[in-house]
Amino acid sequence: DLGYTASSALGVIVFEVLLIKMFCYLLNVGSELQFLDIVAFSGYKFVTTILVVLLKPWAPWWMTWSGFLYFGFALAFFMIRSLRHALIPESSSVTGVNVHRKRRIHFLFVIAMTQFLYIWILMQYKSSAVKP
């Protein structure tokens, strides 16, 4: 169980970091966003996952999903507010900035919304306990 959980958590982190680095390269985001910053921002999803997993055994299903949605939206909002300064530079008078700005805003939104997928993957607890 612990090996499954650890490997899925590591896989999610590696996948997300590689995806963000690839899109930062494709969107020509400069050195504002360092590798360890991405890893640190990627780790915040574990707080949300732990809170939802703690709700799961004791709360009814609707409360677990309500917690999942609430904490997921809180994480998405946090990611948007935190990564906005690194991914979206201040406006300038250079032509073509609006196209790049829109792409970066869409990328930021995709990062925030994929947090729900990552949390859902991480909260799929597999128990090897024998059920009667």
N, CA, C and O atoms as CSV, one atom per row, in Angstrom:
chain,resi,resn,atom,element,x,y,z
A,1,ASP,N,N,0.818,-1.194,0.000
A,1,ASP,CA,C,0.000,0.000,0.000
A,1,ASP,C,C,0.863,1.259,0.000
A,1,ASP,O,O,0.628,2.194,-0.766
A,2,LEU,N,N,1.861,1.260,0.873
A,2,LEU,CA,C,2.709,2.444,0.952
A,2,LEU,C,C,3.525,2.614,-0.325
A,2,LEU,O,O,3.738,3.737,-0.782
A,3,GLY,N,N,3.978,1.512,-0.897
A,3,GLY,CA,C,4.729,1.588,-2.147
A,3,GLY,C,C,3.868,2.092,-3.296
A,3,GLY,O,O,4.324,2.889,-4.115
A,4,TYR,N,N,2.632,1.632,-3.356
A,4,TYR,CA,C,1.703,2.099,-4.394
A,4,TYR,C,C,1.441,3.588,-4.245
A,4,TYR,O,O,1.468,4.332,-5.225
A,5,THR,N,N,1.189,4.019,-3.020
A,5,THR,CA,C,0.893,5.425,-2.767
A,5,THR,C,C,2.098,6.300,-3.087
A,5,THR,O,O,1.959,7.345,-3.723
A,6,ALA,N,N,3.270,5.877,-2.651
A,6,ALA,CA,C,4.480,6.669,-2.893
A,6,ALA,C,C,4.814,6.745,-4.378
A,6,ALA,O,O,5.194,7.806,-4.874
A,7,SER,N,N,4.677,5.635,-5.086
A,7,SER,CA,C,5.004,5.664,-6.511
A,7,SER,C,C,3.983,6.476,-7.308
A,7,SER,O,O,4.355,7.152,-8.268
A,8,SER,N,N,2.693,6.420,-6.926
A,8,SER,CA,C,1.737,7.261,-7.643
A,8,SER,C,C,1.955,8.733,-7.327
A,8,SER,O,O,1.784,9.579,-8.204
A,9,ALA,N,N,2.328,9.057,-6.098
A,9,ALA,CA,C,2.606,10.456,-5.760
A,9,ALA,C,C,3.834,10.960,-6.512
A,9,ALA,O,O,3.830,12.072,-7.040
A,10,LEU,N,N,4.874,10.148,-6.558
A,10,LEU,CA,C,6.078,10.536,-7.294
A,10,LEU,C,C,5.790,10.662,-8.786
A,10,LEU,O,O,6.285,11.579,-9.441
A,11,GLY,N,N,4.997,9.748,-9.318
A,11,GLY,CA,C,4.632,9.812,-10.726
A,11,GLY,C,C,3.842,11.066,-11.067
A,11,GLY,O,O,4.075,11.685,-12.105
A,12,VAL,N,N,2.910,11.443,-10.203
A,12,VAL,CA,C,2.118,12.649,-10.431
A,12,VAL,C,C,3.013,13.880,-10.397
A,12,VAL,O,O,2.881,14.765,-11.243
A,13,ILE,N,N,3.915,13.946,-9.434
A,13,ILE,CA,C,4.817,15.105,-9.315
A,13,ILE,C,C,5.726,15.202,-10.536
A,13,ILE,O,O,5.866,16.276,-11.121
A,14,VAL,N,N,6.344,14.086,-10.923
A,14,VAL,CA,C,7.255,14.093,-12.080
A,14,VAL,C,C,6.497,14.477,-13.349
A,14,VAL,O,O,6.983,15.288,-14.138
A,15,PHE,N,N,5.313,13.904,-13.550
A,15,PHE,CA,C,4.518,14.217,-14.728
A,15,PHE,C,C,4.155,15.702,-14.771
A,15,PHE,O,O,4.281,16.349,-15.811
A,16,GLU,N,N,3.707,16.232,-13.642
A,16,GLU,CA,C,3.305,17.637,-13.619
A,16,GLU,C,C,4.495,18.571,-13.846
A,16,GLU,O,O,4.382,19.545,-14.590
A,17,VAL,N,N,5.620,18.285,-13.220
A,17,VAL,CA,C,6.797,19.139,-13.383
A,17,VAL,C,C,7.284,19.103,-14.828
A,17,VAL,O,O,7.606,20.144,-15.400
A,18,LEU,N,N,7.340,17.913,-15.419
A,18,LEU,CA,C,7.762,17.820,-16.818
A,18,LEU,C,C,6.793,18.529,-17.758
A,18,LEU,O,O,7.217,19.188,-18.708
A,19,LEU,N,N,5.511,18.398,-17.500
A,19,LEU,CA,C,4.503,19.064,-18.320
A,19,LEU,C,C,4.628,20.585,-18.224
A,19,LEU,O,O,4.565,21.279,-19.238
A,20,ILE,N,N,4.802,21.095,-17.023
A,20,ILE,CA,C,4.936,22.541,-16.844
A,20,ILE,C,C,6.215,23.045,-17.493
A,20,ILE,O,O,6.203,24.081,-18.157
A,21,LYS,N,N,7.326,22.324,-17.310
A,21,LYS,CA,C,8.587,22.748,-17.927
A,21,LYS,C,C,8.484,22.740,-19.458
A,21,LYS,O,O,9.002,23.637,-20.123
A,22,MET,N,N,7.814,21.724,-20.009
A,22,MET,CA,C,7.663,21.650,-21.456
A,22,MET,C,C,6.843,22.840,-21.977
A,22,MET,O,O,7.216,23.468,-22.969
A,23,PHE,N,N,5.733,23.142,-21.306
A,23,PHE,CA,C,4.910,24.251,-21.762
A,23,PHE,C,C,5.574,25.597,-21.500
A,23,PHE,O,O,5.354,26.548,-22.249
A,24,CYS,N,N,6.372,25.691,-20.462
A,24,CYS,CA,C,7.131,26.936,-20.250
A,24,CYS,C,C,8.113,27.140,-21.397
A,24,CYS,O,O,8.318,28.266,-21.849
A,25,TYR,N,N,8.713,26.066,-21.862
A,25,TYR,CA,C,9.619,26.168,-23.012
A,25,TYR,C,C,8.844,26.557,-24.273
A,25,TYR,O,O,9.272,27.433,-25.024
A,26,LEU,N,N,7.701,25.901,-24.500
A,26,LEU,CA,C,6.917,26.186,-25.698
A,26,LEU,C,C,6.324,27.600,-25.693
A,26,LEU,O,O,6.187,28.224,-26.746
A,27,LEU,N,N,5.976,28.097,-24.511
A,27,LEU,CA,C,5.398,29.433,-24.404
A,27,LEU,C,C,6.462,30.504,-24.192
A,27,LEU,O,O,6.140,31.678,-24.013
A,28,ASN,N,N,7.716,30.101,-24.214
A,28,ASN,CA,C,8.845,31.018,-24.095
A,28,ASN,C,C,8.799,31.814,-22.789
A,28,ASN,O,O,9.033,33.022,-22.765
A,29,VAL,N,N,8.487,31.094,-21.703
A,29,VAL,CA,C,8.526,31.724,-20.390
A,29,VAL,C,C,9.981,31.716,-19.950
A,29,VAL,O,O,10.635,30.673,-19.956
A,30,GLY,N,N,10.481,32.881,-19.568
A,30,GLY,CA,C,11.891,33.021,-19.207
A,30,GLY,C,C,12.235,32.305,-17.915
A,30,GLY,O,O,11.555,31.365,-17.503
A,31,SER,N,N,13.284,32.757,-17.297
A,31,SER,CA,C,13.789,32.093,-16.099
A,31,SER,C,C,13.066,32.536,-14.829
A,31,SER,O,O,13.573,32.319,-13.729
A,32,GLU,N,N,11.893,33.153,-14.962
A,32,GLU,CA,C,11.149,33.570,-13.781
A,32,GLU,C,C,10.707,32.370,-12.941
A,32,GLU,O,O,10.582,32.473,-11.721
A,33,LEU,N,N,10.476,31.253,-13.587
A,33,LEU,CA,C,9.974,30.070,-12.897
A,33,LEU,C,C,11.059,29.000,-12.896
A,33,LEU,O,O,11.322,28.370,-13.921
A,34,GLN,N,N,11.680,28.801,-11.752
A,34,GLN,CA,C,12.760,27.840,-11.620
A,34,GLN,C,C,12.209,26.437,-11.365
A,34,GLN,O,O,11.042,26.263,-11.013
A,35,PHE,N,N,13.081,25.442,-11.554
A,35,PHE,CA,C,12.686,24.042,-11.399
A,35,PHE,C,C,12.176,23.754,-9.985
A,35,PHE,O,O,11.130,23.126,-9.822
A,36,LEU,N,N,12.902,24.204,-8.972
A,36,LEU,CA,C,12.487,23.921,-7.592
A,36,LEU,C,C,11.205,24.669,-7.212
A,36,LEU,O,O,10.447,24.210,-6.357
A,37,ASP,N,N,10.968,25.809,-7.842
A,37,ASP,CA,C,9.696,26.496,-7.616
A,37,ASP,C,C,8.531,25.652,-8.117
A,37,ASP,O,O,7.494,25.558,-7.460
A,38,ILE,N,N,8.708,25.047,-9.272
A,38,ILE,CA,C,7.654,24.192,-9.837
A,38,ILE,C,C,7.423,22.984,-8.938
A,38,ILE,O,O,6.279,22.600,-8.693
A,39,VAL,N,N,8.500,22.386,-8.448
A,39,VAL,CA,C,8.370,21.227,-7.552
A,39,VAL,C,C,7.646,21.636,-6.270
A,39,VAL,O,O,6.793,20.903,-5.771
A,40,ALA,N,N,7.992,22.812,-5.741
A,40,ALA,CA,C,7.345,23.281,-4.512
A,40,ALA,C,C,5.855,23.536,-4.734
A,40,ALA,O,O,5.030,23.126,-3.918
A,41,PHE,N,N,5.503,24.210,-5.835
A,41,PHE,CA,C,4.092,24.453,-6.117
A,41,PHE,C,C,3.351,23.143,-6.373
A,41,PHE,O,O,2.171,23.019,-6.047
A,42,SER,N,N,4.032,22.186,-6.945
A,42,SER,CA,C,3.412,20.898,-7.211
A,42,SER,C,C,3.126,20.134,-5.921
A,42,SER,O,O,2.207,19.317,-5.879
A,43,GLY,N,N,3.891,20.386,-4.886
A,43,GLY,CA,C,3.710,19.689,-3.616
A,43,GLY,C,C,2.520,20.155,-2.809
A,43,GLY,O,O,2.098,19.461,-1.884
A,44,TYR,N,N,1.965,21.314,-3.134
A,44,TYR,CA,C,0.826,21.820,-2.367
A,44,TYR,C,C,-0.413,20.955,-2.505
A,44,TYR,O,O,-1.306,21.019,-1.660
A,45,LYS,N,N,-0.483,20.157,-3.542
A,45,LYS,CA,C,-1.662,19.313,-3.725
A,45,LYS,C,C,-1.766,18.233,-2.650
A,45,LYS,O,O,-2.842,17.677,-2.429
A,46,PHE,N,N,-0.645,17.936,-1.977
A,46,PHE,CA,C,-0.684,16.919,-0.937
A,46,PHE,C,C,-1.464,17.390,0.290
A,46,PHE,O,O,-2.070,16.570,0.980
A,47,VAL,N,N,-1.460,18.676,0.569
A,47,VAL,CA,C,-2.254,19.201,1.681
A,47,VAL,C,C,-3.734,18.933,1.411
A,47,VAL,O,O,-4.453,18.437,2.278
A,48,THR,N,N,-4.171,19.261,0.224
A,48,THR,CA,C,-5.560,19.022,-0.152
A,48,THR,C,C,-5.889,17.540,-0.137
A,48,THR,O,O,-6.939,17.134,0.359
A,49,THR,N,N,-4.989,16.735,-0.682
A,49,THR,CA,C,-5.220,15.289,-0.729
A,49,THR,C,C,-5.342,14.706,0.674
A,49,THR,O,O,-6.218,13.880,0.928
A,50,ILE,N,N,-4.474,15.129,1.581
A,50,ILE,CA,C,-4.520,14.618,2.960
A,50,ILE,C,C,-5.839,14.996,3.620
A,50,ILE,O,O,-6.445,14.171,4.303
A,51,LEU,N,N,-6.292,16.228,3.426
A,51,LEU,CA,C,-7.560,16.646,4.031
A,51,LEU,C,C,-8.735,15.830,3.497
A,51,LEU,O,O,-9.621,15.442,4.258
A,52,VAL,N,N,-8.743,15.575,2.208
A,52,VAL,CA,C,-9.838,14.791,1.627
A,52,VAL,C,C,-9.763,13.336,2.077
A,52,VAL,O,O,-10.792,12.728,2.370
A,53,VAL,N,N,-8.572,12.777,2.136
A,53,VAL,CA,C,-8.418,11.384,2.569
A,53,VAL,C,C,-8.806,11.231,4.037
A,53,VAL,O,O,-9.345,10.196,4.429
A,54,LEU,N,N,-8.538,12.245,4.848
A,54,LEU,CA,C,-8.963,12.190,6.247
A,54,LEU,C,C,-10.478,12.266,6.383
A,54,LEU,O,O,-11.040,11.702,7.323
A,55,LEU,N,N,-11.142,12.948,5.469
A,55,LEU,CA,C,-12.607,13.004,5.489
A,55,LEU,C,C,-13.248,11.691,5.052
A,55,LEU,O,O,-14.324,11.325,5.524
A,56,LYS,N,N,-12.580,10.996,4.153
A,56,LYS,CA,C,-13.176,9.837,3.477
A,56,LYS,C,C,-13.724,8.746,4.412
A,56,LYS,O,O,-14.856,8.310,4.199
A,57,PRO,N,N,-12.994,8.283,5.426
A,57,PRO,CA,C,-13.533,7.179,6.232
A,57,PRO,C,C,-14.700,7.554,7.146
A,57,PRO,O,O,-15.535,6.702,7.449
A,58,TRP,N,N,-14.776,8.792,7.583
A,58,TRP,CA,C,-15.778,9.163,8.579
A,58,TRP,C,C,-16.947,9.950,8.030
A,58,TRP,O,O,-18.018,9.945,8.636
A,59,ALA,N,N,-16.786,10.611,6.934
A,59,ALA,CA,C,-17.843,11.472,6.414
A,59,ALA,C,C,-18.662,10.724,5.363
A,59,ALA,O,O,-18.157,9.803,4.721
A,60,PRO,N,N,-19.923,11.117,5.187
A,60,PRO,CA,C,-20.704,10.535,4.099
A,60,PRO,C,C,-20.109,10.926,2.746
A,60,PRO,O,O,-19.304,11.853,2.652
A,61,TRP,N,N,-20.515,10.210,1.711
A,61,TRP,CA,C,-19.915,10.422,0.391
A,61,TRP,C,C,-20.087,11.846,-0.101
A,61,TRP,O,O,-19.181,12.390,-0.732
A,62,TRP,N,N,-21.242,12.470,0.177
A,62,TRP,CA,C,-21.478,13.821,-0.321
A,62,TRP,C,C,-20.578,14.836,0.379
A,62,TRP,O,O,-20.188,15.835,-0.226
A,63,MET,N,N,-20.245,14.591,1.647
A,63,MET,CA,C,-19.361,15.494,2.359
A,63,MET,C,C,-17.918,15.339,1.858
A,63,MET,O,O,-17.174,16.318,1.785
A,64,THR,N,N,-17.533,14.122,1.520
A,64,THR,CA,C,-16.199,13.885,0.972
A,64,THR,C,C,-16.046,14.606,-0.364
A,64,THR,O,O,-15.029,15.255,-0.608
A,65,TRP,N,N,-17.046,14.494,-1.221
A,65,TRP,CA,C,-16.965,15.162,-2.520
A,65,TRP,C,C,-17.095,16.669,-2.387
A,65,TRP,O,O,-16.502,17.412,-3.169
A,66,SER,N,N,-17.858,17.127,-1.414
A,66,SER,CA,C,-17.922,18.569,-1.165
A,66,SER,C,C,-16.561,19.089,-0.703
A,66,SER,O,O,-16.114,20.152,-1.135
A,67,GLY,N,N,-15.912,18.334,0.173
A,67,GLY,CA,C,-14.565,18.698,0.602
A,67,GLY,C,C,-13.579,18.659,-0.543
A,67,GLY,O,O,-12.710,19.523,-0.662
A,68,PHE,N,N,-13.720,17.645,-1.392
A,68,PHE,CA,C,-12.862,17.541,-2.570
A,68,PHE,C,C,-13.009,18.778,-3.457
A,68,PHE,O,O,-12.012,19.354,-3.892
A,69,LEU,N,N,-14.242,19.182,-3.723
A,69,LEU,CA,C,-14.482,20.356,-4.566
A,69,LEU,C,C,-14.004,21.641,-3.890
A,69,LEU,O,O,-13.359,22.477,-4.521
A,70,TYR,N,N,-14.323,21.793,-2.608
A,70,TYR,CA,C,-13.937,23.014,-1.902
A,70,TYR,C,C,-12.422,23.158,-1.838
A,70,TYR,O,O,-11.874,24.195,-2.214
A,71,PHE,N,N,-11.745,22.112,-1.358
A,71,PHE,CA,C,-10.289,22.189,-1.235
A,71,PHE,C,C,-9.616,22.221,-2.603
A,71,PHE,O,O,-8.555,22.825,-2.760
A,72,GLY,N,N,-10.227,21.572,-3.593
A,72,GLY,CA,C,-9.684,21.622,-4.945
A,72,GLY,C,C,-9.751,23.012,-5.534
A,72,GLY,O,O,-8.786,23.483,-6.137
A,73,PHE,N,N,-10.899,23.683,-5.361
A,73,PHE,CA,C,-11.011,25.058,-5.851
A,73,PHE,C,C,-10.088,25.994,-5.077
A,73,PHE,O,O,-9.537,26.931,-5.656
A,74,ALA,N,N,-9.911,25.756,-3.784
A,74,ALA,CA,C,-8.987,26.578,-3.004
A,74,ALA,C,C,-7.562,26.406,-3.520
A,74,ALA,O,O,-6.819,27.382,-3.629
A,75,LEU,N,N,-7.178,25.173,-3.838
A,75,LEU,CA,C,-5.839,24.922,-4.385
A,75,LEU,C,C,-5.694,25.550,-5.765
A,75,LEU,O,O,-4.659,26.143,-6.071
A,76,ALA,N,N,-6.719,25.424,-6.596
A,76,ALA,CA,C,-6.661,26.022,-7.931
A,76,ALA,C,C,-6.534,27.541,-7.844
A,76,ALA,O,O,-5.756,28.140,-8.585
A,77,PHE,N,N,-7.285,28.158,-6.956
A,77,PHE,CA,C,-7.197,29.599,-6.766
A,77,PHE,C,C,-5.797,29.993,-6.291
A,77,PHE,O,O,-5.224,30.971,-6.772
A,78,PHE,N,N,-5.260,29.233,-5.356
A,78,PHE,CA,C,-3.906,29.504,-4.856
A,78,PHE,C,C,-2.876,29.379,-5.973
A,78,PHE,O,O,-1.976,30.212,-6.085
A,79,MET,N,N,-3.004,28.348,-6.794
A,79,MET,CA,C,-2.046,28.152,-7.884
A,79,MET,C,C,-2.132,29.295,-8.895
A,79,MET,O,O,-1.105,29.772,-9.378
A,80,ILE,N,N,-3.333,29.732,-9.214
A,80,ILE,CA,C,-3.483,30.841,-10.154
A,80,ILE,C,C,-2.856,32.104,-9.593
A,80,ILE,O,O,-2.123,32.802,-10.293
A,81,ARG,N,N,-3.142,32.401,-8.329
A,81,ARG,CA,C,-2.607,33.621,-7.724
A,81,ARG,C,C,-1.088,33.562,-7.573
A,81,ARG,O,O,-0.415,34.582,-7.717
A,82,SER,N,N,-0.548,32.391,-7.288
A,82,SER,CA,C,0.892,32.276,-7.054
A,82,SER,C,C,1.693,32.226,-8.341
A,82,SER,O,O,2.748,32.853,-8.436
A,83,LEU,N,N,1.217,31.501,-9.321
A,83,LEU,CA,C,1.972,31.339,-10.562
A,83,LEU,C,C,1.750,32.474,-11.557
A,83,LEU,O,O,2.473,32.579,-12.548
A,84,ARG,N,N,0.768,33.313,-11.304
A,84,ARG,CA,C,0.454,34.390,-12.232
A,84,ARG,C,C,1.646,35.317,-12.468
A,84,ARG,O,O,1.912,35.708,-13.605
A,85,HIS,N,N,2.353,35.664,-11.416
A,85,HIS,CA,C,3.469,36.604,-11.548
A,85,HIS,C,C,4.643,35.996,-12.298
A,85,HIS,O,O,5.388,36.712,-12.967
A,86,ALA,N,N,4.814,34.697,-12.195
A,86,ALA,CA,C,5.933,34.049,-12.884
A,86,ALA,C,C,5.617,33.756,-14.343
A,86,ALA,O,O,6.500,33.836,-15.197
A,87,LEU,N,N,4.367,33.418,-14.636
A,87,LEU,CA,C,4.013,33.027,-15.997
A,87,LEU,C,C,3.538,34.180,-16.867
A,87,LEU,O,O,3.710,34.147,-18.085
A,88,ILE,N,N,2.948,35.190,-16.264
A,88,ILE,CA,C,2.378,36.286,-17.047
A,88,ILE,C,C,3.109,37.572,-16.680
A,88,ILE,O,O,2.846,38.157,-15.630
A,89,PRO,N,N,4.019,38.013,-17.536
A,89,PRO,CA,C,4.728,39.259,-17.237
A,89,PRO,C,C,3.808,40.465,-17.378
A,89,PRO,O,O,2.734,40.386,-17.974
A,90,GLU,N,N,4.251,41.565,-16.820
A,90,GLU,CA,C,3.474,42.803,-16.914
A,90,GLU,C,C,3.332,43.226,-18.370
A,90,GLU,O,O,4.187,42.908,-19.196
A,91,SER,N,N,2.274,43.931,-18.684
A,91,SER,CA,C,2.018,44.377,-20.057
A,91,SER,C,C,3.100,45.345,-20.516
A,91,SER,O,O,3.608,46.157,-19.743
A,92,SER,N,N,3.428,45.235,-21.773
A,92,SER,CA,C,4.378,46.170,-22.367
A,92,SER,C,C,3.841,46.602,-23.717
A,92,SER,O,O,2.789,46.136,-24.153
A,93,SER,N,N,4.560,47.487,-24.373
A,93,SER,CA,C,4.081,48.033,-25.639
A,93,SER,C,C,4.536,47.216,-26.842
A,93,SER,O,O,4.359,47.655,-27.978
A,94,VAL,N,N,5.115,46.046,-26.624
A,94,VAL,CA,C,5.594,45.212,-27.715
A,94,VAL,C,C,4.387,44.574,-28.409
A,94,VAL,O,O,3.475,44.078,-27.748
A,95,THR,N,N,4.388,44.591,-29.739
A,95,THR,CA,C,3.273,43.991,-30.476
A,95,THR,C,C,3.327,42.474,-30.352
A,95,THR,O,O,4.408,41.891,-30.271
A,96,GLY,N,N,2.199,41.857,-30.339
A,96,GLY,CA,C,2.124,40.403,-30.227
A,96,GLY,C,C,2.107,39.912,-28.799
A,96,GLY,O,O,2.030,38.706,-28.565
A,97,VAL,N,N,2.178,40.808,-27.845
A,97,VAL,CA,C,2.179,40.397,-26.446
A,97,VAL,C,C,0.823,39.825,-26.048
A,97,VAL,O,O,0.759,38.904,-25.234
A,98,ASN,N,N,-0.265,40.360,-26.612
A,98,ASN,CA,C,-1.595,39.883,-26.258
A,98,ASN,C,C,-1.782,38.410,-26.594
A,98,ASN,O,O,-2.425,37.683,-25.836
A,99,VAL,N,N,-1.228,37.957,-27.723
A,99,VAL,CA,C,-1.357,36.548,-28.100
A,99,VAL,C,C,-0.626,35.671,-27.084
A,99,VAL,O,O,-1.166,34.663,-26.626
A,100,HIS,N,N,0.587,36.052,-26.739
A,100,HIS,CA,C,1.343,35.269,-25.759
A,100,HIS,C,C,0.695,35.350,-24.380
A,100,HIS,O,O,0.683,34.367,-23.639
A,101,ARG,N,N,0.169,36.489,-24.041
A,101,ARG,CA,C,-0.489,36.660,-22.751
A,101,ARG,C,C,-1.717,35.748,-22.646
A,101,ARG,O,O,-1.927,35.108,-21.616
A,102,LYS,N,N,-2.522,35.688,-23.704
A,102,LYS,CA,C,-3.705,34.824,-23.695
A,102,LYS,C,C,-3.307,33.355,-23.556
A,102,LYS,O,O,-3.935,32.605,-22.809
A,103,ARG,N,N,-2.265,32.951,-24.278
A,103,ARG,CA,C,-1.806,31.560,-24.187
A,103,ARG,C,C,-1.333,31.239,-22.781
A,103,ARG,O,O,-1.609,30.162,-22.254
A,104,ARG,N,N,-0.624,32.171,-22.180
A,104,ARG,CA,C,-0.120,31.940,-20.820
A,104,ARG,C,C,-1.261,31.899,-19.807
A,104,ARG,O,O,-1.220,31.122,-18.853
A,105,ILE,N,N,-2.269,32.726,-20.012
A,105,ILE,CA,C,-3.428,32.692,-19.115
A,105,ILE,C,C,-4.161,31.361,-19.250
A,105,ILE,O,O,-4.575,30.777,-18.249
A,106,HIS,N,N,-4.323,30.882,-20.477
A,106,HIS,CA,C,-4.957,29.575,-20.682
A,106,HIS,C,C,-4.122,28.465,-20.053
A,106,HIS,O,O,-4.666,27.548,-19.439
A,107,PHE,N,N,-2.808,28.545,-20.205
A,107,PHE,CA,C,-1.927,27.546,-19.594
A,107,PHE,C,C,-2.047,27.574,-18.080
A,107,PHE,O,O,-2.069,26.519,-17.446
A,108,LEU,N,N,-2.125,28.745,-17.496
A,108,LEU,CA,C,-2.284,28.879,-16.051
A,108,LEU,C,C,-3.607,28.263,-15.596
A,108,LEU,O,O,-3.667,27.604,-14.558
A,109,PHE,N,N,-4.657,28.480,-16.373
A,109,PHE,CA,C,-5.960,27.893,-16.051
A,109,PHE,C,C,-5.906,26.371,-16.148
A,109,PHE,O,O,-6.492,25.677,-15.316
A,110,VAL,N,N,-5.210,25.848,-17.153
A,110,VAL,CA,C,-5.080,24.390,-17.298
A,110,VAL,C,C,-4.315,23.807,-16.116
A,110,VAL,O,O,-4.686,22.752,-15.603
A,111,ILE,N,N,-3.255,24.476,-15.679
A,111,ILE,CA,C,-2.505,24.014,-14.507
A,111,ILE,C,C,-3.431,23.938,-13.298
A,111,ILE,O,O,-3.421,22.953,-12.559
A,112,ALA,N,N,-4.227,24.979,-13.102
A,112,ALA,CA,C,-5.118,25.022,-11.942
A,112,ALA,C,C,-6.187,23.931,-12.011
A,112,ALA,O,O,-6.491,23.308,-10.994
A,113,MET,N,N,-6.754,23.692,-13.175
A,113,MET,CA,C,-7.828,22.712,-13.282
A,113,MET,C,C,-7.321,21.267,-13.240
A,113,MET,O,O,-8.047,20.368,-12.814
A,114,THR,N,N,-6.088,21.042,-13.677
A,114,THR,CA,C,-5.563,19.672,-13.601
A,114,THR,C,C,-5.263,19.263,-12.166
A,114,THR,O,O,-5.038,18.083,-11.897
A,115,GLN,N,N,-5.255,20.211,-11.245
A,115,GLN,CA,C,-5.050,19.855,-9.840
A,115,GLN,C,C,-6.160,18.933,-9.356
A,115,GLN,O,O,-5.924,18.066,-8.514
A,116,PHE,N,N,-7.373,19.113,-9.884
A,116,PHE,CA,C,-8.477,18.229,-9.513
A,116,PHE,C,C,-8.181,16.786,-9.935
A,116,PHE,O,O,-8.428,15.847,-9.178
A,117,LEU,N,N,-7.653,16.623,-11.137
A,117,LEU,CA,C,-7.307,15.288,-11.621
A,117,LEU,C,C,-6.221,14.653,-10.758
A,117,LEU,O,O,-6.312,13.483,-10.389
A,118,TYR,N,N,-5.198,15.435,-10.444
A,118,TYR,CA,C,-4.098,14.910,-9.630
A,118,TYR,C,C,-4.565,14.528,-8.228
A,118,TYR,O,O,-4.161,13.494,-7.696
A,119,ILE,N,N,-5.408,15.355,-7.637
A,119,ILE,CA,C,-5.930,15.042,-6.301
A,119,ILE,C,C,-6.784,13.781,-6.355
A,119,ILE,O,O,-6.696,12.930,-5.469
A,120,TRP,N,N,-7.602,13.659,-7.383
A,120,TRP,CA,C,-8.446,12.468,-7.517
A,120,TRP,C,C,-7.591,11.211,-7.655
A,120,TRP,O,O,-7.900,10.180,-7.058
A,121,ILE,N,N,-6.525,11.295,-8.436
A,121,ILE,CA,C,-5.620,10.149,-8.591
A,121,ILE,C,C,-4.982,9.797,-7.251
A,121,ILE,O,O,-4.888,8.622,-6.896
A,122,LEU,N,N,-4.548,10.803,-6.515
A,122,LEU,CA,C,-3.858,10.559,-5.252
A,122,LEU,C,C,-4.782,10.076,-4.143
A,122,LEU,O,O,-4.326,9.397,-3.223
A,123,MET,N,N,-6.064,10.407,-4.206
A,123,MET,CA,C,-6.954,9.977,-3.127
A,123,MET,C,C,-7.559,8.594,-3.358
A,123,MET,O,O,-8.362,8.128,-2.551
A,124,GLN,N,N,-7.183,7.942,-4.442
A,124,GLN,CA,C,-7.659,6.586,-4.692
A,124,GLN,C,C,-6.860,5.618,-3.828
A,124,GLN,O,O,-5.880,5.027,-4.282
A,125,TYR,N,N,-7.281,5.466,-2.603
A,125,TYR,CA,C,-6.572,4.641,-1.632
A,125,TYR,C,C,-6.871,3.177,-1.884
A,125,TYR,O,O,-8.028,2.758,-1.905
A,126,LYS,N,N,-5.821,2.412,-2.072
A,126,LYS,CA,C,-5.962,0.970,-2.276
A,126,LYS,C,C,-5.585,0.263,-0.988
A,126,LYS,O,O,-4.438,0.336,-0.546
A,127,SER,N,N,-6.533,-0.408,-0.396
A,127,SER,CA,C,-6.278,-1.103,0.860
A,127,SER,C,C,-6.190,-2.597,0.605
A,127,SER,O,O,-7.009,-3.171,-0.113
A,128,SER,N,N,-5.187,-3.215,1.204
A,128,SER,CA,C,-5.037,-4.655,1.047
A,128,SER,C,C,-5.663,-5.413,2.199
A,128,SER,O,O,-5.478,-6.623,2.327
A,129,ALA,N,N,-6.398,-4.714,3.031
A,129,ALA,CA,C,-7.057,-5.358,4.170
A,129,ALA,C,C,-8.109,-6.346,3.653
A,129,ALA,O,O,-8.810,-6.085,2.675
A,130,VAL,N,N,-8.192,-7.477,4.338
A,130,VAL,CA,C,-9.148,-8.500,3.944
A,130,VAL,C,C,-10.526,-8.071,4.426
A,130,VAL,O,O,-10.724,-7.764,5.602
A,131,LYS,N,N,-11.470,-8.056,3.496
A,131,LYS,CA,C,-12.838,-7.678,3.845
A,131,LYS,C,C,-13.645,-8.941,4.129
A,131,LYS,O,O,-13.554,-9.920,3.389
A,132,PRO,N,N,-14.437,-8.916,5.207
A,132,PRO,CA,C,-15.215,-10.115,5.548
A,132,PRO,C,C,-16.341,-10.380,4.592
A,132,PRO,O,O,-17.076,-11.353,4.758
